Amino acid sequence: MQEWYSISYSVFLGLSGIFFTLFTVIYALIDNKKTTVNFLTDLRKQGQASPRQVADWKYWKNFIATLRDFNKHVLALFAISIIISAGFIALRILEIEKLWLTYLLIIIEAATIIYLSYAFIRFIWLYHKNMED
């Protein structure tokens, strides 16, 4: 069982690194596009925006909202991965081998995988929705 704890905490620690990287990349995209949106917002307020710029403004506002929504899921997955990894590290260090605890961790791992699948499917759906527009 200790070997399973070692493998699990390694996997979840690796996943937390991936989620943190993904979070920062998405945050950088949001921050970059906010500059564009602010510029287009100023043009709209001054009445100098062309129809194309108004359409771009609407598109980028929607795009930023989509990325923010997705980034919330990525941040939640990051937090879950850190917590699970810390739990497995504690079990490994303290050499705790309780059968009920193992079943609980399997259920938590399965729930995490289901949530990860949900977030990925939602991202793919939003991607296709945005590409249709």
Disulfide bonds with the S-S distance in Angstrom:
none
